[in-house]
């Protein structure tokens, strides 16, 4: 398996973000903004389309992750985003930074998401808050981390 160390031309880390949201326009907007800020961004409207979530084995290879950051809507077309992230954690997912977005939160979902380490954004969220959180995540990414090559995942 080919190792992929997402490094930019100036040897700075290129953070990889996977965004799952049923609203294609939100995903496209975030992708454009974050790409312009130097992120490698993959967006999906349905988790079944995202190759990262199709395999049960992707999380089992130590020290290799699908992304640095996953941002998901809590309500996706085929599955609840909270359940999806919890399932990945239970399978040993190495993605350290996870966030959930929603227009409405039940108290139980809010508490559970926080308990499993998700950053929470209420739609409509302040983009500055998300960028601030992302910039702090990037500062904590180990430059020696390895990411799956998307060609290998597909």
C-alpha positions in Angstrom: 0.0 0.0 0.0 1.3 3.4 -1.0 1.8 5.9 1.9 0.5 9.3 1.3 1.9 12.1 3.4 -0.2 15.1 2.3 2.5 17.7 2.3 2.4 20.9 0.3 5.2 22.2 -1.9 6.6 24.2 1.0 6.7 21.1 3.2 3.7 22.3 5.3 1.0 19.9 6.1 -2.0 19.9 3.8 -5.0 19.0 6.1 -7.6 16.7 4.6 -11.2 17.2 5.5 -14.2 15.0 4.6 -17.5 16.7 4.7 -20.8 14.8 4.7 -23.9 16.9 4.3 -27.2 16.2 2.4 -27.2 19.9 1.3 -24.9 19.9 -1.8 -24.8 23.7 -1.8 -23.4 23.8 1.7 -20.8 21.2 1.0 -19.8 22.9 -2.2 -19.5 26.3 -0.5 -17.4 24.8 2.4 -15.2 23.0 -0.1 -14.5 26.2 -2.0 -13.7 28.3 1.1 -11.6 25.6 2.7 -9.7 24.7 -0.5 -8.8 28.4 -0.8 -7.4 28.2 2.7 -5.1 25.3 1.8 -7.2 22.3 2.7 -7.7 19.1 0.7 -11.5 18.7 0.8 -13.8 15.9 -0.1 -17.6 16.4 0.1 -20.4 13.8 -0.1 -24.1 14.2 0.1 -24.7 10.6 1.1 -22.4 8.5 3.3 -22.9 5.5 1.0 -21.2 7.3 -1.8 -18.2 8.2 0.3 -15.6 5.4 -0.1 -14.3 6.0 3.4 -17.5 4.6 4.9 -18.1 1.7 2.6 -15.4 -0.5 4.1 -15.4 -2.0 7.6 -11.6 -2.5 7.4 -10.3 1.0 6.6 -9.9 1.8 10.3 -8.0 -1.3 11.1 -4.6 -0.4 9.7 -2.7 1.4 12.4 -1.3 4.9 11.8 -3.2 5.4 8.6 -6.3 7.6 8.5 -8.9 8.5 5.8 -8.8 12.2 6.8 -7.5 14.5 9.4 -10.9 16.0 10.1 -14.5 14.8 9.5 -17.4 17.2 9.5 -20.9 15.6 9.2 -24.5 16.8 9.3 -26.3 15.0 12.1 -29.1 14.0 9.7 -27.9 12.5 6.5 -30.2 10.9 3.9 -29.5 7.3 4.9 -28.0 7.4 8.4 -27.7 9.7 11.4 -24.3 11.4 11.3 -23.8 10.9 15.0 -24.3 7.1 14.6 -21.9 7.1 11.6 -19.1 8.8 13.6 -19.7 6.6 16.7 -19.5 3.5 14.4 -16.1 4.7 13.0 -14.8 5.4 16.5 -15.8 1.9 17.6 -13.9 0.4 14.6 -10.8 2.2 15.6 -11.0 5.2 13.3 -7.8 7.3 13.6 -9.5 10.6 12.7 -8.7 12.8 15.7 -11.0 15.7 14.9 -14.7 15.3 14.3 -17.5 17.8 14.1 -21.3 17.6 13.7 -23.6 20.2 12.3 -27.4 20.5 12.7 -30.2 23.1 12.6 -31.7 21.4 15.7 -30.2 19.4 18.5 -32.0 17.2 21.1 -30.4 17.4 24.5 -29.5 13.7 24.3 -27.8 14.1 20.9 -25.9 17.2 22.1 -24.6 15.5 25.2 -23.7 12.3 23.4 -21.9 14.1 20.6 -19.8 16.0 23.2 -19.1 12.8 25.1 -17.6 11.1 22.1 -15.4 14.2 21.3 -17.3 15.9 18.5 -17.2 19.7 18.0 -20.8 20.9 17.5 -22.0 23.6 15.1 -25.6 24.8 15.0 -26.8 25.8 11.5 -26.6 28.5 10.4 -23.1 28.6 12.0 -20.6 31.4 12.0 -18.0 30.4 9.4 -15.4 32.3 11.5 -16.0 29.9 14.4 -15.6 26.8 12.1 -12.4 28.2 10.6 -11.0 29.0 14.1 -11.7 25.4 15.2 -10.2 24.0 12.0 -7.1 26.2 12.4 -6.6 24.9 15.9 -7.1 21.3 14.7 -4.4 21.8 12.1 -1.9 23.0 14.7 -2.3 19.6 16.4 -1.9 17.4 13.3 1.2 15.3 13.5 3.2 16.0 10.3 4.3 12.4 10.2 0.7 11.1 9.9 -0.2 8.9 7.0 -3.4 9.2 5.0 -5.0 6.7 2.7 -4.6 7.5 -1.0 -8.1 8.2 -2.3 -7.2 6.0 -5.3 -6.7 3.1 -3.0 -9.9 3.8 -1.1 -12.2 3.9 -4.1 
